[in-house]
Amino acid sequence: MPLALLALAVSAFGIGTTEFVMMGLLPEVADDLGTSVPTAGYLVSAYAIGVVLGAPLLTALGSRIPRKRMLLLLMALFTVGNLASAFAPGFGWLVAGRILAGLPHGAFFGVGAVVAARLVADGRQARAVATMFLGLTVANIVGVPAATLLGQHLGWRATFLVVAVIGLCAMAALARLVPRIPVEAHHNVRHELRALGNRQVLLGLLTAVFGFAGVFAVYSYLSAMTTQAMGFGESSVTLVLALFGIGMTLGALAAGPLTDRALRPTLYGSLGALAVVLAVFPFAAHVQWAALVMVVLLGGVGFMTTTPLQMLVMNKAKHAPTLASASNHSAFNLANAGGAWLGGMAIAAGWGWTSPALVGAVLAVAGLAVAVTAGVLDRDRAPSRVVAGARPVRQESGADV
């Protein structure tokens, strides 16, 4: 695999850390800024809003910018957003900093996925995209627990300063390792929007919204489930979250080669397995060893859906995959918000702490139904490349962006 994929993975590590670390720092932030924990929870939503808005907007604005330069600009914006969060004088400014940090998220993964696919030969593109996503999964094993621990001992501002340093390191790696990839001659906003209107692309995005919402219906309340349903102490929450991250990493490792071999069967299989795991989760949660196994499985099958969905929308967008790829991350964040909301409604209705898993199972089945419908309607059965006629980009280094 090209070293440029390492630079993309380091960037994904920083993005994943800042996205999820706020969930563990809400008490510290609330106490320091004189607000309640539920109010501080809006900081999680603020980042998601940034992702949903920034993915299509920044991708469109950067449609004529060379890929490498675009990646550097997006990571610079990410770094500034985390610095703004670290030095925010009040809650409102912190909300703004979180939105700013979230703006480049979807666009970076959208452009990064296209770059990763261009760096390797046909038949290895999904593995390349999955390698980039490994940075996101490792962030949940190492980055988020370490950053949470740092914030608890040195203050939450120290966490965002460290993430900003990671952003600077990622920029250096991108500048040094990613080769120059010019924008295709036909590449423009109108072309991207036309590709985004493809029925198969829209069905792929809808699959992501429903399918991945099933994962977040549980993940959003996993900390509470650990203590309220599984019977573990608060000190075990970090371990349980790390196990979820290990599952995510294993899922990403498996998804790459499986997607290269058979994209739609991998998508169907992962969504079906996700529905089964979520349906079994409430019954296994009350047996501690079984609960830990289910947490790993949930992270694994849940994240196995991301690579085939990413490749699906990129392939069906064909000549203009960047906006579709970025919009896929907007879909994932809509799934984040929707899954958390529906899971919370189940708990508030008195159905129990594990009830979000059953809600998630229904959502996963809905995602599978959309995916199967898209497969039946798909008349273009021939494998398509991310950019027709494109060849793998020769690995080189230097400052030419």
C-alpha positions in Angstrom: 0.0 0.0 0.0 1.3 3.5 -0.8 2.6 5.6 2.1 0.1 8.3 1.1 -2.6 6.1 2.7 -0.7 6.5 6.0 -1.1 10.3 5.8 -4.8 9.9 5.1 -5.1 7.5 8.1 -3.3 9.9 10.4 -5.7 12.7 9.3 -8.7 10.3 9.9 -7.3 9.5 13.4 -7.4 13.2 14.3 -10.9 13.7 12.9 -12.2 10.6 14.7 -10.7 11.7 18.0 -12.3 15.1 18.0 -15.7 13.8 16.7 -16.2 11.3 19.6 -14.2 12.7 22.5 -16.8 15.3 23.4 -19.1 12.5 24.7 -16.6 11.7 27.4 -15.8 15.3 28.3 -19.4 16.6 28.8 -19.2 16.7 32.6 -15.9 18.6 32.6 -17.1 21.1 30.0 -20.4 21.7 31.7 -18.7 22.3 35.1 -16.1 24.6 33.6 -18.5 26.7 31.6 -21.3 26.8 34.2 -23.9 24.9 32.2 -25.8 21.6 32.6 -24.6 18.3 31.1 -27.7 18.0 28.8 -27.0 21.5 27.5 -23.4 20.6 27.0 -24.7 17.7 24.9 -25.5 20.2 22.2 -21.8 20.3 21.5 -22.1 16.8 20.0 -24.9 18.0 17.8 -22.9 21.1 16.8 -20.1 19.0 15.3 -22.7 16.9 13.4 -24.3 20.0 12.0 -20.9 21.2 10.8 -20.4 17.8 9.0 -23.8 17.9 7.4 -23.4 21.5 6.1 -19.8 21.3 5.3 -19.7 18.1 3.2 -21.6 19.4 0.2 -20.7 23.1 0.6 -16.9 22.7 0.9 -16.8 19.9 -1.7 -18.6 22.2 -4.2 -16.4 25.2 -3.4 -13.3 23.1 -3.9 -14.4 21.3 -7.0 -11.7 22.9 -9.1 -8.9 22.8 -6.5 -6.3 20.0 -7.0 -7.0 17.1 -4.6 -3.8 17.4 -2.6 -4.2 21.1 -2.0 -7.8 20.6 -1.1 -6.9 18.0 1.5 -4.4 20.4 3.1 -6.9 23.2 3.2 -9.5 21.0 4.8 -7.1 19.8 7.4 -6.0 23.4 8.1 -9.6 24.3 8.7 -10.0 21.3 11.0 -6.9 22.5 13.0 -8.2 26.0 13.3 -11.6 24.7 14.5 -9.9 22.7 17.3 -7.8 25.7 18.3 -10.9 27.8 18.4 -12.5 25.2 20.6 -9.5 25.1 23.0 -9.5 28.9 23.5 -13.3 29.4 23.4 -14.1 32.0 26.1 -17.7 30.8 26.6 -20.2 28.1 25.7 -21.5 29.9 22.5 -17.9 30.3 21.2 -17.3 26.6 21.9 -20.4 25.7 19.9 -19.0 27.8 17.0 -15.6 26.1 17.3 -17.2 22.7 17.2 -19.2 23.6 14.1 -16.0 24.9 12.5 -14.1 21.7 13.3 -16.9 19.6 11.8 -17.2 21.5 8.5 -14.2 19.8 6.8 -15.1 16.3 8.1 -17.3 15.0 5.2 -15.4 16.9 2.5 -12.1 15.5 3.7 -13.3 11.9 3.7 -15.0 12.5 0.4 -11.9 13.8 -1.3 -9.7 11.4 0.7 -11.6 8.4 -0.5 -11.3 9.4 -4.1 -7.6 10.0 -3.7 -7.1 6.7 -1.9 -8.9 4.9 -4.8 -6.7 6.7 -7.3 -3.5 5.6 -5.6 -4.0 1.8 -6.2 -4.7 -0.5 -9.0 -8.2 -1.8 -9.9 -9.4 -4.5 -7.5 -7.7 -2.9 -4.5 -9.7 0.3 -4.3 -12.0 -0.7 -1.5 -9.0 -1.9 0.6 -7.3 1.5 0.0 -10.5 3.3 1.2 -10.7 1.0 4.2 -7.1 1.7 5.1 -7.9 5.4 5.4 -10.9 4.6 7.6 -8.6 2.6 9.9 -7.5 5.9 11.3 -11.1 6.6 12.3 -11.5 3.2 14.0 -8.1 3.4 15.8 -9.2 6.8 17.2 -12.0 5.0 19.1 -9.5 2.5 20.6 -6.6 4.8 21.5 -7.4 8.5 20.6 -10.8 8.9 22.3 -9.9 7.1 25.6 -6.5 8.9 25.8 -8.0 12.3 25.0 -10.8 11.8 27.5 -8.3 10.9 30.2 -6.1 13.9 29.3 -9.2 16.2 29.5 -10.2 14.8 32.9 -6.7 15.4 34.4 -5.5 18.6 32.6 -8.8 20.1 31.6 -10.9 19.8 28.4 -9.0 22.6 26.6 -5.8 20.5 26.7 -7.6 17.8 24.7 -8.4 20.2 21.8 -4.9 21.6 21.9 -3.5 18.1 21.4 -6.0 17.4 18.6 -4.8 20.6 16.9 -1.2 19.3 17.1 -2.4 16.1 15.5 -3.9 18.2 12.7 -0.6 19.9 12.1 1.2 16.6 12.0 -1.4 15.3 9.5 -0.9 18.4 7.3 2.9 17.7 7.3 2.3 14.0 6.3 -0.2 15.0 3.6 2.3 17.5 2.2 5.1 15.1 2.2 3.5 11.8 1.2 0.4 12.5 -1.0 1.3 12.9 -4.7 -0.1 15.6 -6.9 -3.5 14.6 -8.3 -4.9 17.1 -10.8 -8.6 17.7 -11.1 -10.1 16.0 -14.1 -10.8 18.3 -17.1 -14.6 17.6 -16.9 -14.8 18.1 -13.2 -17.1 21.0 -12.1 -20.0 21.6 -9.6 -22.7 21.0 -12.2 -21.2 17.7 -13.1 -21.0 16.7 -9.5 -24.6 17.7 -8.8 -25.8 15.7 -11.8 -23.9 12.6 -10.5 -25.4 13.1 -7.0 -28.9 12.9 -8.6 -28.3 9.4 -9.8 -31.0 7.1 -8.4 -28.4 4.5 -7.2 -26.4 7.2 -5.4 -29.5 8.5 -3.6 -30.5 5.0 -2.6 -27.0 4.4 -1.3 -27.2 7.5 0.8 -30.7 6.5 2.1 -29.2 3.0 3.0 -26.5 4.8 5.1 -29.1 6.9 6.9 -31.2 3.9 8.0 -28.5 1.3 8.4 -26.0 3.3 10.3 -28.7 4.8 12.5 -29.1 1.4 14.0 -25.5 1.5 15.2 -25.8 4.9 16.8 -29.1 4.1 18.4 -27.0 1.9 20.7 -23.6 3.6 20.7 -25.0 6.9 21.8 -26.2 5.2 25.1 -23.5 2.5 25.4 -21.9 4.3 28.5 -25.3 4.2 30.3 -26.0 0.6 29.2 -22.6 -0.4 30.6 -23.5 0.6 34.2 -27.3 0.3 34.1 -27.8 -2.9 32.1 -24.5 -4.8 32.0 -23.7 -4.3 35.7 -20.2 -2.9 35.3 -18.9 0.0 37.3 -18.2 3.5 35.8 -14.5 2.6 35.6 -15.3 0.0 33.0 -16.9 2.4 30.6 -13.6 3.3 28.9 -12.9 -0.5 28.4 -16.3 -1.1 26.8 -15.9 1.9 24.5 -12.4 0.6 23.5 -13.9 -2.9 22.8 -16.4 -1.2 20.5 -13.4 0.5 18.7 -11.6 -2.8 18.4 -14.7 -4.2 16.7 -14.8 -1.2 14.4 -11.2 -1.8 13.4 -11.7 -5.5 12.7 -14.8 -4.7 10.6 -12.8 -2.2 8.6 -10.0 -4.7 8.0 -12.5 -7.3 6.8 -14.6 -4.9 4.7 -11.9 -3.8 2.3 -11.0 -7.2 0.7 -14.6 -8.4 0.9 -15.9 -5.2 -0.9 -13.3 -5.5 -3.6 -14.4 -9.1 -4.2 -18.2 -8.6 -4.0 -19.6 -5.2 -3.1 -23.3 -5.7 -2.9 -23.1 -9.1 -1.1 -20.8 -7.5 1.5 -23.3 -4.7 2.0 -26.2 -7.1 2.3 -24.3 -9.4 4.6 -23.1 -6.7 6.9 -26.6 -5.1 7.2 -28.2 -8.4 7.9 -25.6 -9.3 10.5 -26.1 -5.9 12.1 -29.8 -6.5 12.4 -29.2 -9.9 14.1 -26.6 -8.6 16.5 -28.9 -5.7 17.5 -31.8 -8.0 18.0 -29.8 -10.4 20.2 -28.1 -7.5 22.1 -30.8 -6.9 24.8 -30.8 -10.6 25.8 -27.0 -10.9 26.0 -26.5 -7.5 27.8 -27.4 -9.0 31.2 -24.6 -11.6 31.0 -21.3 -9.7 31.4 -19.1 -11.8 29.2 -21.8 -12.1 26.5 -22.4 -8.3 26.6 -18.7 -7.7 25.9 -18.7 -10.0 23.0 -21.8 -8.3 21.6 -20.1 -4.9 21.9 -17.2 -6.1 19.8 -19.6 -7.7 17.2 -21.7 -4.5 17.1 -18.6 -2.4 16.3 -17.4 -5.0 13.7 -20.6 -5.5 11.7 -21.6 -1.9 12.1 -18.4 -0.6 10.6 -18.3 -3.2 7.9 -21.2 -1.3 6.2 -19.2 1.9 5.7 -16.7 0.7 3.1 -19.2 -0.9 0.7 -21.5 2.1 1.1 -18.6 4.5 0.3 -17.6 2.5 -2.7 -21.1 2.1 -3.9 -21.9 5.8 -4.1 -18.4 6.5 -5.6 -18.9 3.9 -8.3 -22.4 4.9 -9.2 -21.4 8.6 -9.4 -18.7 7.4 -11.9 -17.0 10.5 -13.4 -17.9 12.8 -10.5 -17.6 10.8 -7.3 -16.3 13.5 -4.9 -19.6 15.2 -3.9 -21.4 11.8 -3.6 -18.5 10.5 -1.5 -18.6 13.5 0.8 -22.5 13.5 1.0 -22.2 9.9 2.3 -20.6 11.3 5.5 -23.5 13.8 5.8 -25.8 10.7 5.6 -23.7 9.0 8.3 -24.1 12.0 10.6 -27.8 12.2 9.9 -27.9 8.6 11.0 -25.9 9.6 14.1 -28.5 12.2 15.1 -31.6 10.1 14.1 -30.4 6.9 15.8 -29.6 8.8 19.0 -33.0 10.5 18.9 -35.0 7.3 18.3 -33.0 5.4 20.9 -33.5 8.1 23.4 -37.3 8.0 22.8 -37.3 4.3 23.5 -35.6 4.9 26.9 -37.8 7.8 27.7 -40.9 5.7 27.0 -39.8 3.3 29.8 -38.8 0.4 27.5 -35.5 -0.1 29.3 -31.9 0.8 28.8 -31.3 -1.9 26.2 -34.4 -1.0 24.1 -32.4 1.2 21.7 -30.9 -2.0 20.4 -34.3 -3.2 19.2 -35.0 0.1 17.6 -31.6 -0.2 15.9 -32.5 -3.7 14.6 -35.6 -2.2 12.9 -33.5 0.5 11.4 -30.9 -2.0 10.2 -33.7 -4.0 8.5 -35.0 -0.9 6.9 -31.5 -0.1 5.6 -31.2 -3.7 4.2 -34.6 -3.3 2.5 -33.4 -0.1 0.8 -30.1 -1.8 -0.2 -31.8 -4.8 -1.7 -34.3 -2.6 -3.5 -31.4 -0.6 -5.0 -29.7 -3.9 -6.1 -32.9 -5.1 -7.8 -33.3 -1.8 -9.6 -29.6 -1.6 -10.6 -29.4 -2.2 -14.4 -25.7 -1.4 -14.6 -24.3 -4.7 -13.3 -20.8 -4.1 -14.9 -18.2 -3.0 -12.4 -17.4 0.7 -12.7 -14.2 2.6 -11.8 -14.2 5.6 -9.5 -12.9 7.7 -12.4 -13.3 6.2 -15.8 -10.0 5.9 -17.6 -8.0 6.9 -14.6 -4.8 5.1 -13.7 -3.2 4.7 -10.4 -1.2 7.8 -9.5 2.6 7.3 -9.3 3.8 7.8 -5.7 5.9 10.9 -5.3 6.6 13.5 -2.7 7.3 17.1 -2.5 5.6 20.4 -2.0 3.8 20.6 -5.3 0.1 20.8 -4.4 
